[in-house]
Amino acid sequence: MRQHAAVVRQELDAPLTEKEVAILADLAKGFRYKEVARLHAISPNTVGDHVKSIYRKLAVNSRSEAVFEAVQAGLIRLND
């Protein structure tokens, strides 16, 4: 396990909100921004804003990194 993942799992300075976790879980399932927006009754731009916040909080630069870190931190499960 990368050292960064251990840091994220131990403590997030600004933990993800429930909405951010739900959006990240949907993105992990392969949904596109438009689909996530429709599921959550928000605009695709708002999805993008949430994703930027998720990336910042998890200190990542891509969807796959965000999903990896969230799984390692126990925030989401890929089986659901």
mmCIF file of the N, C-alpha and C atoms, coordinates in Angstrom:
data_MODEL
# 
_entry.id   MODEL 
# 
loop_
_atom_site.group_PDB 
_atom_site.id 
_atom_site.type_symbol 
_atom_site.label_atom_id 
_atom_site.label_alt_id 
_atom_site.label_comp_id 
_atom_site.label_asym_id 
_atom_site.label_entity_id 
_atom_site.label_seq_id 
_atom_site.pdbx_PDB_ins_code 
_atom_site.Cartn_x 
_atom_site.Cartn_y 
_atom_site.Cartn_z 
_atom_site.occupancy 
_atom_site.B_iso_or_equiv 
_atom_site.pdbx_formal_charge 
_atom_site.auth_seq_id 
_atom_site.auth_comp_id 
_atom_site.auth_asym_id 
_atom_site.auth_atom_id 
_atom_site.pdbx_PDB_model_num 
ATOM 1   N N  . MET A 1 1  ? 0.843   -1.172 0.000   1.00 0.00 ? 1  MET A N  1 
ATOM 2   C CA . MET A 1 1  ? 0.000   0.000  0.000   1.00 0.00 ? 1  MET A CA 1 
ATOM 3   C C  . MET A 1 1  ? 0.892   1.240  0.000   1.00 0.00 ? 1  MET A C  1 
ATOM 4   N N  . ARG A 1 2  ? 0.471   2.204  -0.787  1.00 0.00 ? 2  ARG A N  1 
ATOM 5   C CA . ARG A 1 2  ? 1.231   3.445  -0.840  1.00 0.00 ? 2  ARG A CA 1 
ATOM 6   C C  . ARG A 1 2  ? 1.096   4.183  0.482   1.00 0.00 ? 2  ARG A C  1 
ATOM 7   N N  . GLN A 1 3  ? 2.130   4.945  0.807   1.00 0.00 ? 3  GLN A N  1 
ATOM 8   C CA . GLN A 1 3  ? 2.116   5.694  2.051   1.00 0.00 ? 3  GLN A CA 1 
ATOM 9   C C  . GLN A 1 3  ? 0.948   6.670  2.085   1.00 0.00 ? 3  GLN A C  1 
ATOM 10  N N  . HIS A 1 4  ? 0.657   7.308  0.958   1.00 0.00 ? 4  HIS A N  1 
ATOM 11  C CA . HIS A 1 4  ? -0.426  8.293  0.897   1.00 0.00 ? 4  HIS A CA 1 
ATOM 12  C C  . HIS A 1 4  ? -1.756  7.659  1.275   1.00 0.00 ? 4  HIS A C  1 
ATOM 13  N N  . ALA A 1 5  ? -2.009  6.460  0.817   1.00 0.00 ? 5  ALA A N  1 
ATOM 14  C CA . ALA A 1 5  ? -3.267  5.791  1.121   1.00 0.00 ? 5  ALA A CA 1 
ATOM 15  C C  . ALA A 1 5  ? -3.417  5.600  2.622   1.00 0.00 ? 5  ALA A C  1 
ATOM 16  N N  . ALA A 1 6  ? -2.338  5.286  3.290   1.00 0.00 ? 6  ALA A N  1 
ATOM 17  C CA . ALA A 1 6  ? -2.396  5.107  4.735   1.00 0.00 ? 6  ALA A CA 1 
ATOM 18  C C  . ALA A 1 6  ? -2.756  6.415  5.422   1.00 0.00 ? 6  ALA A C  1 
ATOM 19  N N  . VAL A 1 7  ? -2.214  7.506  4.936   1.00 0.00 ? 7  VAL A N  1 
ATOM 20  C CA . VAL A 1 7  ? -2.519  8.815  5.507   1.00 0.00 ? 7  VAL A CA 1 
ATOM 21  C C  . VAL A 1 7  ? -3.990  9.136  5.323   1.00 0.00 ? 7  VAL A C  1 
ATOM 22  N N  . VAL A 1 8  ? -4.526  8.907  4.129   1.00 0.00 ? 8  VAL A N  1 
ATOM 23  C CA . VAL A 1 8  ? -5.932  9.189  3.868   1.00 0.00 ? 8  VAL A CA 1 
ATOM 24  C C  . VAL A 1 8  ? -6.806  8.328  4.763   1.00 0.00 ? 8  VAL A C  1 
ATOM 25  N N  . ARG A 1 9  ? -6.488  7.058  4.902   1.00 0.00 ? 9  ARG A N  1 
ATOM 26  C CA . ARG A 1 9  ? -7.306  6.154  5.697   1.00 0.00 ? 9  ARG A CA 1 
ATOM 27  C C  . ARG A 1 9  ? -7.313  6.574  7.161   1.00 0.00 ? 9  ARG A C  1 
ATOM 28  N N  . GLN A 1 10 ? -6.177  7.025  7.671   1.00 0.00 ? 10 GLN A N  1 
ATOM 29  C CA . GLN A 1 10 ? -6.101  7.383  9.080   1.00 0.00 ? 10 GLN A CA 1 
ATOM 30  C C  . GLN A 1 10 ? -6.878  8.656  9.386   1.00 0.00 ? 10 GLN A C  1 
ATOM 31  N N  . GLU A 1 11 ? -6.776  9.644  8.519   1.00 0.00 ? 11 GLU A N  1 
ATOM 32  C CA . GLU A 1 11 ? -7.433  10.904 8.841   1.00 0.00 ? 11 GLU A CA 1 
ATOM 33  C C  . GLU A 1 11 ? -7.576  11.766 7.599   1.00 0.00 ? 11 GLU A C  1 
ATOM 34  N N  . LEU A 1 12 ? -8.772  12.212 7.353   1.00 0.00 ? 12 LEU A N  1 
ATOM 35  C CA . LEU A 1 12 ? -9.011  13.185 6.297   1.00 0.00 ? 12 LEU A CA 1 
ATOM 36  C C  . LEU A 1 12 ? -9.168  14.537 6.971   1.00 0.00 ? 12 LEU A C  1 
ATOM 37  N N  . ASP A 1 13 ? -8.377  15.506 6.544   1.00 0.00 ? 13 ASP A N  1 
ATOM 38  C CA . ASP A 1 13 ? -8.495  16.842 7.134   1.00 0.00 ? 13 ASP A CA 1 
ATOM 39  C C  . ASP A 1 13 ? -9.903  17.389 6.934   1.00 0.00 ? 13 ASP A C  1 
ATOM 40  N N  . ALA A 1 14 ? -10.443 17.192 5.759   1.00 0.00 ? 14 ALA A N  1 
ATOM 41  C CA . ALA A 1 14 ? -11.808 17.615 5.452   1.00 0.00 ? 14 ALA A CA 1 
ATOM 42  C C  . ALA A 1 14 ? -12.523 16.395 4.893   1.00 0.00 ? 14 ALA A C  1 
ATOM 43  N N  . PRO A 1 15 ? -13.213 15.649 5.740   1.00 0.00 ? 15 PRO A N  1 
ATOM 44  C CA . PRO A 1 15 ? -13.848 14.417 5.267   1.00 0.00 ? 15 PRO A CA 1 
ATOM 45  C C  . PRO A 1 15 ? -14.880 14.697 4.174   1.00 0.00 ? 15 PRO A C  1 
ATOM 46  N N  . LEU A 1 16 ? -15.104 13.699 3.350   1.00 0.00 ? 16 LEU A N  1 
ATOM 47  C CA . LEU A 1 16 ? -16.090 13.839 2.285   1.00 0.00 ? 16 LEU A CA 1 
ATOM 48  C C  . LEU A 1 16 ? -17.492 13.952 2.873   1.00 0.00 ? 16 LEU A C  1 
ATOM 49  N N  . THR A 1 17 ? -18.312 14.762 2.230   1.00 0.00 ? 17 THR A N  1 
ATOM 50  C CA . THR A 1 17 ? -19.708 14.873 2.639   1.00 0.00 ? 17 THR A CA 1 
ATOM 51  C C  . THR A 1 17 ? -20.455 13.630 2.159   1.00 0.00 ? 17 THR A C  1 
ATOM 52  N N  . GLU A 1 18 ? -21.673 13.438 2.685   1.00 0.00 ? 18 GLU A N  1 
ATOM 53  C CA . GLU A 1 18 ? -22.490 12.312 2.227   1.00 0.00 ? 18 GLU A CA 1 
ATOM 54  C C  . GLU A 1 18 ? -22.726 12.393 0.723   1.00 0.00 ? 18 GLU A C  1 
ATOM 55  N N  . LYS A 1 19 ? -22.993 13.589 0.230   1.00 0.00 ? 19 LYS A N  1 
ATOM 56  C CA . LYS A 1 19 ? -23.245 13.788 -1.204  1.00 0.00 ? 19 LYS A CA 1 
ATOM 57  C C  . LYS A 1 19 ? -22.002 13.425 -2.008  1.00 0.00 ? 19 LYS A C  1 
ATOM 58  N N  . GLU A 1 20 ? -20.821 13.844 -1.549  1.00 0.00 ? 20 GLU A N  1 
ATOM 59  C CA . GLU A 1 20 ? -19.581 13.524 -2.257  1.00 0.00 ? 20 GLU A CA 1 
ATOM 60  C C  . GLU A 1 20 ? -19.334 12.017 -2.283  1.00 0.00 ? 20 GLU A C  1 
ATOM 61  N N  . VAL A 1 21 ? -19.601 11.343 -1.187  1.00 0.00 ? 21 VAL A N  1 
ATOM 62  C CA . VAL A 1 21 ? -19.425 9.885  -1.141  1.00 0.00 ? 21 VAL A CA 1 
ATOM 63  C C  . VAL A 1 21 ? -20.390 9.229  -2.120  1.00 0.00 ? 21 VAL A C  1 
ATOM 64  N N  . ALA A 1 22 ? -21.642 9.695  -2.146  1.00 0.00 ? 22 ALA A N  1 
ATOM 65  C CA . ALA A 1 22 ? -22.645 9.113  -3.057  1.00 0.00 ? 22 ALA A CA 1 
ATOM 66  C C  . ALA A 1 22 ? -22.241 9.336  -4.512  1.00 0.00 ? 22 ALA A C  1 
ATOM 67  N N  . ILE A 1 23 ? -21.757 10.527 -4.817  1.00 0.00 ? 23 ILE A N  1 
ATOM 68  C CA . ILE A 1 23 ? -21.325 10.833 -6.183  1.00 0.00 ? 23 ILE A CA 1 
ATOM 69  C C  . ILE A 1 23 ? -20.117 9.984  -6.555  1.00 0.00 ? 23 ILE A C  1 
ATOM 70  N N  . LEU A 1 24 ? -19.166 9.874  -5.663  1.00 0.00 ? 24 LEU A N  1 
ATOM 71  C CA . LEU A 1 24 ? -17.981 9.063  -5.946  1.00 0.00 ? 24 LEU A CA 1 
ATOM 72  C C  . LEU A 1 24 ? -18.358 7.594  -6.129  1.00 0.00 ? 24 LEU A C  1 
ATOM 73  N N  . ALA A 1 25 ? -19.296 7.102  -5.342  1.00 0.00 ? 25 ALA A N  1 
ATOM 74  C CA . ALA A 1 25 ? -19.754 5.714  -5.493  1.00 0.00 ? 25 ALA A CA 1 
ATOM 75  C C  . ALA A 1 25 ? -20.373 5.504  -6.872  1.00 0.00 ? 25 ALA A C  1 
ATOM 76  N N  . ASP A 1 26 ? -21.159 6.475  -7.339  1.00 0.00 ? 26 ASP A N  1 
ATOM 77  C CA . ASP A 1 26 ? -21.756 6.373  -8.674  1.00 0.00 ? 26 ASP A CA 1 
ATOM 78  C C  . ASP A 1 26 ? -20.692 6.433  -9.765  1.00 0.00 ? 26 ASP A C  1 
ATOM 79  N N  . LEU A 1 27 ? -19.713 7.292  -9.590  1.00 0.00 ? 27 LEU A N  1 
ATOM 80  C CA . LEU A 1 27 ? -18.625 7.371  -10.574 1.00 0.00 ? 27 LEU A CA 1 
ATOM 81  C C  . LEU A 1 27 ? -17.826 6.069  -10.591 1.00 0.00 ? 27 LEU A C  1 
ATOM 82  N N  . ALA A 1 28 ? -17.662 5.459  -9.425  1.00 0.00 ? 28 ALA A N  1 
ATOM 83  C CA . ALA A 1 28 ? -16.939 4.182  -9.339  1.00 0.00 ? 28 ALA A CA 1 
ATOM 84  C C  . ALA A 1 28 ? -17.684 3.084  -10.082 1.00 0.00 ? 28 ALA A C  1 
ATOM 85  N N  . LYS A 1 29 ? -19.015 3.212  -10.159 1.00 0.00 ? 29 LYS A N  1 
ATOM 86  C CA . LYS A 1 29 ? -19.835 2.238  -10.888 1.00 0.00 ? 29 LYS A CA 1 
ATOM 87  C C  . LYS A 1 29 ? -19.776 2.464  -12.394 1.00 0.00 ? 29 LYS A C  1 
ATOM 88  N N  . GLY A 1 30 ? -19.131 3.556  -12.813 1.00 0.00 ? 30 GLY A N  1 
ATOM 89  C CA . GLY A 1 30 ? -18.971 3.820  -14.236 1.00 0.00 ? 30 GLY A CA 1 
ATOM 90  C C  . GLY A 1 30 ? -19.931 4.836  -14.815 1.00 0.00 ? 30 GLY A C  1 
ATOM 91  N N  . PHE A 1 31 ? -20.767 5.441  -13.976 1.00 0.00 ? 31 PHE A N  1 
ATOM 92  C CA . PHE A 1 31 ? -21.685 6.459  -14.485 1.00 0.00 ? 31 PHE A CA 1 
ATOM 93  C C  . PHE A 1 31 ? -20.921 7.694  -14.943 1.00 0.00 ? 31 PHE A C  1 
ATOM 94  N N  . ARG A 1 32 ? -21.436 8.339  -15.962 1.00 0.00 ? 32 ARG A N  1 
ATOM 95  C CA . ARG A 1 32 ? -20.867 9.594  -16.453 1.00 0.00 ? 32 ARG A CA 1 
ATOM 96  C C  . ARG A 1 32 ? -21.466 10.755 -15.675 1.00 0.00 ? 32 ARG A C  1 
ATOM 97  N N  . TYR A 1 33 ? -20.826 11.927 -15.793 1.00 0.00 ? 33 TYR A N  1 
ATOM 98  C CA . TYR A 1 33 ? -21.296 13.100 -15.054 1.00 0.00 ? 33 TYR A CA 1 
ATOM 99  C C  . TYR A 1 33 ? -22.778 13.370 -15.311 1.00 0.00 ? 33 TYR A C  1 
ATOM 100 N N  . LYS A 1 34 ? -23.211 13.284 -16.565 1.00 0.00 ? 34 LYS A N  1 
ATOM 101 C CA . LYS A 1 34 ? -24.620 13.550 -16.887 1.00 0.00 ? 34 LYS A CA 1 
ATOM 102 C C  . LYS A 1 34 ? -25.548 12.575 -16.184 1.00 0.00 ? 34 LYS A C  1 
ATOM 103 N N  . GLU A 1 35 ? -25.139 11.315 -16.128 1.00 0.00 ? 35 GLU A N  1 
ATOM 104 C CA . GLU A 1 35 ? -25.956 10.303 -15.469 1.00 0.00 ? 35 GLU A CA 1 
ATOM 105 C C  . GLU A 1 35 ? -26.006 10.537 -13.955 1.00 0.00 ? 35 GLU A C  1 
ATOM 106 N N  . VAL A 1 36 ? -24.861 10.873 -13.383 1.00 0.00 ? 36 VAL A N  1 
ATOM 107 C CA . VAL A 1 36 ? -24.805 11.166 -11.949 1.00 0.00 ? 36 VAL A CA 1 
ATOM 108 C C  . VAL A 1 36 ? -25.670 12.386 -11.643 1.00 0.00 ? 36 VAL A C  1 
ATOM 109 N N  . ALA A 1 37 ? -25.593 13.388 -12.504 1.00 0.00 ? 37 ALA A N  1 
ATOM 110 C CA . ALA A 1 37 ? -26.399 14.595 -12.312 1.00 0.00 ? 37 ALA A CA 1 
ATOM 111 C C  . ALA A 1 37 ? -27.882 14.254 -12.293 1.00 0.00 ? 37 ALA A C  1 
ATOM 112 N N  . ARG A 1 38 ? -28.302 13.422 -13.219 1.00 0.00 ? 38 ARG A N  1 
ATOM 113 C CA . ARG A 1 38 ? -29.705 13.028 -13.292 1.00 0.00 ? 38 ARG A CA 1 
ATOM 114 C C  . ARG A 1 38 ? -30.114 12.232 -12.039 1.00 0.00 ? 38 ARG A C  1 
ATOM 115 N N  . LEU A 1 39 ? -29.258 11.326 -11.591 1.00 0.00 ? 39 LEU A N  1 
ATOM 116 C CA . LEU A 1 39 ? -29.552 10.521 -10.405 1.00 0.00 ? 39 LEU A CA 1 
ATOM 117 C C  . LEU A 1 39 ? -29.722 11.367 -9.144  1.00 0.00 ? 39 LEU A C  1 
ATOM 118 N N  . HIS A 1 40 ? -28.954 12.453 -9.070  1.00 0.00 ? 40 HIS A N  1 
ATOM 119 C CA . HIS A 1 40 ? -28.960 13.289 -7.863  1.00 0.00 ? 40 HIS A CA 1 
ATOM 120 C C  . HIS A 1 40 ? -29.739 14.592 -8.045  1.00 0.00 ? 40 HIS A C  1 
ATOM 121 N N  . ALA A 1 41 ? -30.377 14.745 -9.189  1.00 0.00 ? 41 ALA A N  1 
ATOM 122 C CA . ALA A 1 41 ? -31.176 15.944 -9.487  1.00 0.00 ? 41 ALA A CA 1 
ATOM 123 C C  . ALA A 1 41 ? -30.348 17.226 -9.328  1.00 0.00 ? 41 ALA A C  1 
ATOM 124 N N  . ILE A 1 42 ? -29.127 17.174 -9.889  1.00 0.00 ? 42 ILE A N  1 
ATOM 125 C CA . ILE A 1 42 ? -28.245 18.344 -9.905  1.00 0.00 ? 42 ILE A CA 1 
ATOM 126 C C  . ILE A 1 42 ? -27.701 18.496 -11.316 1.00 0.00 ? 42 ILE A C  1 
ATOM 127 N N  . SER A 1 43 ? -27.049 19.605 -11.582 1.00 0.00 ? 43 SER A N  1 
ATOM 128 C CA . SER A 1 43 ? -26.500 19.821 -12.918 1.00 0.00 ? 43 SER A CA 1 
ATOM 129 C C  . SER A 1 43 ? -25.159 19.105 -13.064 1.00 0.00 ? 43 SER A C  1 
ATOM 130 N N  . PRO A 1 44 ? -24.773 18.795 -14.310 1.00 0.00 ? 44 PRO A N  1 
ATOM 131 C CA . PRO A 1 44 ? -23.449 18.204 -14.531 1.00 0.00 ? 44 PRO A CA 1 
ATOM 132 C C  . PRO A 1 44 ? -22.326 19.105 -14.012 1.00 0.00 ? 44 PRO A C  1 
ATOM 133 N N  . ASN A 1 45 ? -22.533 20.419 -14.072 1.00 0.00 ? 45 ASN A N  1 
ATOM 134 C CA . ASN A 1 45 ? -21.519 21.339 -13.540 1.00 0.00 ? 45 ASN A CA 1 
ATOM 135 C C  . ASN A 1 45 ? -21.366 21.179 -12.033 1.00 0.00 ? 45 ASN A C  1 
ATOM 136 N N  . THR A 1 46 ? -22.473 20.943 -11.349 1.00 0.00 ? 46 THR A N  1 
ATOM 137 C CA . THR A 1 46 ? -22.415 20.721 -9.906  1.00 0.00 ? 46 THR A CA 1 
ATOM 138 C C  . THR A 1 46 ? -21.705 19.405 -9.599  1.00 0.00 ? 46 THR A C  1 
ATOM 139 N N  . VAL A 1 47 ? -21.929 18.403 -10.426 1.00 0.00 ? 47 VAL A N  1 
ATOM 140 C CA . VAL A 1 47 ? -21.195 17.141 -10.267 1.00 0.00 ? 47 VAL A CA 1 
ATOM 141 C C  . VAL A 1 47 ? -19.699 17.428 -10.379 1.00 0.00 ? 47 VAL A C  1 
ATOM 142 N N  . GLY A 1 48 ? -19.325 18.214 -11.383 1.00 0.00 ? 48 GLY A N  1 
ATOM 143 C CA . GLY A 1 48 ? -17.917 18.579 -11.561 1.00 0.00 ? 48 GLY A CA 1 
ATOM 144 C C  . GLY A 1 48 ? -17.353 19.299 -10.353 1.00 0.00 ? 48 GLY A C  1 
ATOM 145 N N  . ASP A 1 49 ? -18.139 20.187 -9.758  1.00 0.00 ? 49 ASP A N  1 
ATOM 146 C CA . ASP A 1 49 ? -17.701 20.893 -8.552  1.00 0.00 ? 49 ASP A CA 1 
ATOM 147 C C  . ASP A 1 49 ? -17.475 19.909 -7.400  1.00 0.00 ? 49 ASP A C  1 
ATOM 148 N N  . HIS A 1 50 ? -18.386 18.956 -7.253  1.00 0.00 ? 50 HIS A N  1 
ATOM 149 C CA . HIS A 1 50 ? -18.228 17.939 -6.203  1.00 0.00 ? 50 HIS A CA 1 
ATOM 150 C C  . HIS A 1 50 ? -16.970 17.099 -6.466  1.00 0.00 ? 50 HIS A C  1 
ATOM 151 N N  . VAL A 1 51 ? -16.748 16.747 -7.720  1.00 0.00 ? 51 VAL A N  1 
ATOM 152 C CA . VAL A 1 51 ? -15.578 15.932 -8.064  1.00 0.00 ? 51 VAL A CA 1 
ATOM 153 C C  . VAL A 1 51 ? -14.290 16.690 -7.755  1.00 0.00 ? 51 VAL A C  1 
ATOM 154 N N  . LYS A 1 52 ? -14.247 17.975 -8.073  1.00 0.00 ? 52 LYS A N  1 
ATOM 155 C CA . LYS A 1 52 ? -13.059 18.786 -7.745  1.00 0.00 ? 52 LYS A CA 1 
ATOM 156 C C  . LYS A 1 52 ? -12.813 18.777 -6.241  1.00 0.00 ? 52 LYS A C  1 
ATOM 157 N N  . SER A 1 53 ? -13.886 18.900 -5.468  1.00 0.00 ? 53 SER A N  1 
ATOM 158 C CA . SER A 1 53 ? -13.761 18.888 -4.013  1.00 0.00 ? 53 SER A CA 1 
ATOM 159 C C  . SER A 1 53 ? -13.266 17.525 -3.524  1.00 0.00 ? 53 SER A C  1 
ATOM 160 N N  . ILE A 1 54 ? -13.800 16.462 -4.109  1.00 0.00 ? 54 ILE A N  1 
ATOM 161 C CA . ILE A 1 54 ? -13.367 15.102 -3.757  1.00 0.00 ? 54 ILE A CA 1 
ATOM 162 C C  . ILE A 1 54 ? -11.883 14.938 -4.049  1.00 0.00 ? 54 ILE A C  1 
ATOM 163 N N  . TYR A 1 55 ? -11.460 15.350 -5.238  1.00 0.00 ? 55 TYR A N  1 
ATOM 164 C CA . TYR A 1 55 ? -10.052 15.213 -5.622  1.00 0.00 ? 55 TYR A CA 1 
ATOM 165 C C  . TYR A 1 55 ? -9.157  15.990 -4.652  1.00 0.00 ? 55 TYR A C  1 
ATOM 166 N N  . ARG A 1 56 ? -9.582  17.194 -4.295  1.00 0.00 ? 56 ARG A N  1 
ATOM 167 C CA . ARG A 1 56 ? -8.791  18.027 -3.387  1.00 0.00 ? 56 ARG A CA 1 
ATOM 168 C C  . ARG A 1 56 ? -8.687  17.359 -2.008  1.00 0.00 ? 56 ARG A C  1 
ATOM 169 N N  . LYS A 1 57 ? -9.811  16.892 -1.502  1.00 0.00 ? 57 LYS A N  1 
ATOM 170 C CA . LYS A 1 57 ? -9.822  16.288 -0.172  1.00 0.00 ? 57 LYS A CA 1 
ATOM 171 C C  . LYS A 1 57 ? -9.034  14.980 -0.116  1.00 0.00 ? 57 LYS A C  1 
ATOM 172 N N  . LEU A 1 58 ? -9.068  14.213 -1.195  1.00 0.00 ? 58 LEU A N  1 
ATOM 173 C CA . LEU A 1 58 ? -8.341  12.942 -1.231  1.00 0.00 ? 58 LEU A CA 1 
ATOM 174 C C  . LEU A 1 58 ? -6.927  13.097 -1.785  1.00 0.00 ? 58 LEU A C  1 
ATOM 175 N N  . ALA A 1 59 ? -6.590  14.311 -2.225  1.00 0.00 ? 59 ALA A N  1 
ATOM 176 C CA . ALA A 1 59 ? -5.265  14.610 -2.787  1.00 0.00 ? 59 ALA A CA 1 
ATOM 177 C C  . ALA A 1 59 ? -4.948  13.696 -3.970  1.00 0.00 ? 59 ALA A C  1 
ATOM 178 N N  . VAL A 1 60 ? -5.889  13.651 -4.927  1.00 0.00 ? 60 VAL A N  1 
ATOM 179 C CA . VAL A 1 60 ? -5.723  12.824 -6.121  1.00 0.00 ? 60 VAL A CA 1 
ATOM 180 C C  . VAL A 1 60 ? -5.988  13.672 -7.369  1.00 0.00 ? 60 VAL A C  1 
ATOM 181 N N  . ASN A 1 61 ? -5.712  13.080 -8.529  1.00 0.00 ? 61 ASN A N  1 
ATOM 182 C CA . ASN A 1 61 ? -5.879  13.800 -9.791  1.00 0.00 ? 61 ASN A CA 1 
ATOM 183 C C  . ASN A 1 61 ? -6.721  13.063 -10.820 1.00 0.00 ? 61 ASN A C  1 
ATOM 184 N N  . SER A 1 62 ? -7.317  11.940 -10.445 1.00 0.00 ? 62 SER A N  1 
ATOM 185 C CA . SER A 1 62 ? -8.117  11.197 -11.413 1.00 0.00 ? 62 SER A CA 1 
ATOM 186 C C  . SER A 1 62 ? -9.214  10.414 -10.704 1.00 0.00 ? 62 SER A C  1 
ATOM 187 N N  . ARG A 1 63 ? -10.181 9.989  -11.499 1.00 0.00 ? 63 ARG A N  1 
ATOM 188 C CA . ARG A 1 63 ? -11.293 9.189  -10.977 1.00 0.00 ? 63 ARG A CA 1 
ATOM 189 C C  . ARG A 1 63 ? -10.771 7.892  -10.370 1.00 0.00 ? 63 ARG A C  1 
ATOM 190 N N  . SER A 1 64 ? -9.875  7.224  -11.077 1.00 0.00 ? 64 SER A N  1 
ATOM 191 C CA . SER A 1 64 ? -9.378  5.938  -10.576 1.00 0.00 ? 64 SER A CA 1 
ATOM 192 C C  . SER A 1 64 ? -8.618  6.108  -9.264  1.00 0.00 ? 64 SER A C  1 
ATOM 193 N N  . GLU A 1 65 ? -7.835  7.157  -9.146  1.00 0.00 ? 65 GLU A N  1 
ATOM 194 C CA . GLU A 1 65 ? -7.132  7.417  -7.880  1.00 0.00 ? 65 GLU A CA 1 
ATOM 195 C C  . GLU A 1 65 ? -8.134  7.707  -6.758  1.00 0.00 ? 65 GLU A C  1 
ATOM 196 N N  . ALA A 1 66 ? -9.166  8.499  -7.071  1.00 0.00 ? 66 ALA A N  1 
ATOM 197 C CA . ALA A 1 66 ? -10.177 8.843  -6.070  1.00 0.00 ? 66 ALA A CA 1 
ATOM 198 C C  . ALA A 1 66 ? -10.890 7.589  -5.587  1.00 0.00 ? 66 ALA A C  1 
ATOM 199 N N  . VAL A 1 67 ? -11.254 6.721  -6.519  1.00 0.00 ? 67 VAL A N  1 
ATOM 200 C CA . VAL A 1 67 ? -11.932 5.479  -6.155  1.00 0.00 ? 67 VAL A CA 1 
ATOM 201 C C  . VAL A 1 67 ? -11.006 4.620  -5.296  1.00 0.00 ? 67 VAL A C  1 
ATOM 202 N N  . PHE A 1 68 ? -9.763  4.488  -5.712  1.00 0.00 ? 68 PHE A N  1 
ATOM 203 C CA . PHE A 1 68 ? -8.794  3.688  -4.949  1.00 0.00 ? 68 PHE A CA 1 
ATOM 204 C C  . PHE A 1 68 ? -8.678  4.203  -3.523  1.00 0.00 ? 68 PHE A C  1 
ATOM 205 N N  . GLU A 1 69 ? -8.468  5.501  -3.382  1.00 0.00 ? 69 GLU A N  1 
ATOM 206 C CA . GLU A 1 69 ? -8.286  6.086  -2.047  1.00 0.00 ? 69 GLU A CA 1 
ATOM 207 C C  . GLU A 1 69 ? -9.552  5.948  -1.203  1.00 0.00 ? 69 GLU A C  1 
ATOM 208 N N  . ALA A 1 70 ? -10.706 6.130  -1.817  1.00 0.00 ? 70 ALA A N  1 
ATOM 209 C CA . ALA A 1 70 ? -11.971 6.007  -1.081  1.00 0.00 ? 70 ALA A CA 1 
ATOM 210 C C  . ALA A 1 70 ? -12.201 4.575  -0.619  1.00 0.00 ? 70 ALA A C  1 
ATOM 211 N N  . VAL A 1 71 ? -11.846 3.607  -1.443  1.00 0.00 ? 71 VAL A N  1 
ATOM 212 C CA . VAL A 1 71 ? -11.976 2.204  -1.050  1.00 0.00 ? 71 VAL A CA 1 
ATOM 213 C C  . VAL A 1 71 ? -11.007 1.908  0.094   1.00 0.00 ? 71 VAL A C  1 
ATOM 214 N N  . GLN A 1 72 ? -9.775  2.371  -0.032  1.00 0.00 ? 72 GLN A N  1 
ATOM 215 C CA . GLN A 1 72 ? -8.776  2.142  1.014   1.00 0.00 ? 72 GLN A CA 1 
ATOM 216 C C  . GLN A 1 72 ? -9.192  2.777  2.330   1.00 0.00 ? 72 GLN A C  1 
ATOM 217 N N  . ALA A 1 73 ? -9.863  3.928  2.243   1.00 0.00 ? 73 ALA A N  1 
ATOM 218 C CA . ALA A 1 73 ? -10.306 4.643  3.448   1.00 0.00 ? 73 ALA A CA 1 
ATOM 219 C C  . ALA A 1 73 ? -11.610 4.080  4.004   1.00 0.00 ? 73 ALA A C  1 
ATOM 220 N N  . GLY A 1 74 ? -12.198 3.125  3.298   1.00 0.00 ? 74 GLY A N  1 
ATOM 221 C CA . GLY A 1 74 ? -13.450 2.537  3.750   1.00 0.00 ? 74 GLY A CA 1 
ATOM 222 C C  . GLY A 1 74 ? -14.664 3.416  3.505   1.00 0.00 ? 74 GLY A C  1 
ATOM 223 N N  . LEU A 1 75 ? -14.533 4.387  2.606   1.00 0.00 ? 75 LEU A N  1 
ATOM 224 C CA . LEU A 1 75 ? -15.641 5.294  2.316   1.00 0.00 ? 75 LEU A CA 1 
ATOM 225 C C  . LEU A 1 75 ? -16.654 4.694  1.353   1.00 0.00 ? 75 LEU A C  1 
ATOM 226 N N  . ILE A 1 76 ? -16.169 3.880  0.422   1.00 0.00 ? 76 ILE A N  1 
ATOM 227 C CA . ILE A 1 76 ? -17.047 3.202  -0.521  1.00 0.00 ? 76 ILE A CA 1 
ATOM 228 C C  . ILE A 1 76 ? -16.611 1.761  -0.662  1.00 0.00 ? 76 ILE A C  1 
ATOM 229 N N  . ARG A 1 77 ? -17.547 0.931  -1.144  1.00 0.00 ? 77 ARG A N  1 
ATOM 230 C CA . ARG A 1 77 ? -17.255 -0.462 -1.447  1.00 0.00 ? 77 ARG A CA 1 
ATOM 231 C C  . ARG A 1 77 ? -17.597 -0.694 -2.900  1.00 0.00 ? 77 ARG A C  1 
ATOM 232 N N  . LEU A 1 78 ? -16.784 -1.439 -3.591  1.00 0.00 ? 78 LEU A N  1 
ATOM 233 C CA . LEU A 1 78 ? -17.019 -1.678 -5.007  1.00 0.00 ? 78 LEU A CA 1 
ATOM 234 C C  . LEU A 1 78 ? -18.036 -2.789 -5.255  1.00 0.00 ? 78 LEU A C  1 
ATOM 235 N N  . ASN A 1 79 ? -18.360 -3.565 -4.271  1.00 0.00 ? 79 ASN A N  1 
ATOM 236 C CA . ASN A 1 79 ? -19.295 -4.682 -4.426  1.00 0.00 ? 79 ASN A CA 1 
ATOM 237 C C  . ASN A 1 79 ? -20.749 -4.235 -4.452  1.00 0.00 ? 79 ASN A C  1 
ATOM 238 N N  . ASP A 1 80 ? -21.030 -3.053 -3.972  1.00 0.00 ? 80 ASP A N  1 
ATOM 239 C CA . ASP A 1 80 ? -22.422 -2.602 -3.844  1.00 0.00 ? 80 ASP A CA 1 
ATOM 240 C C  . ASP A 1 80 ? -22.996 -2.116 -5.145  1.00 0.00 ? 80 ASP A C  1 
# 
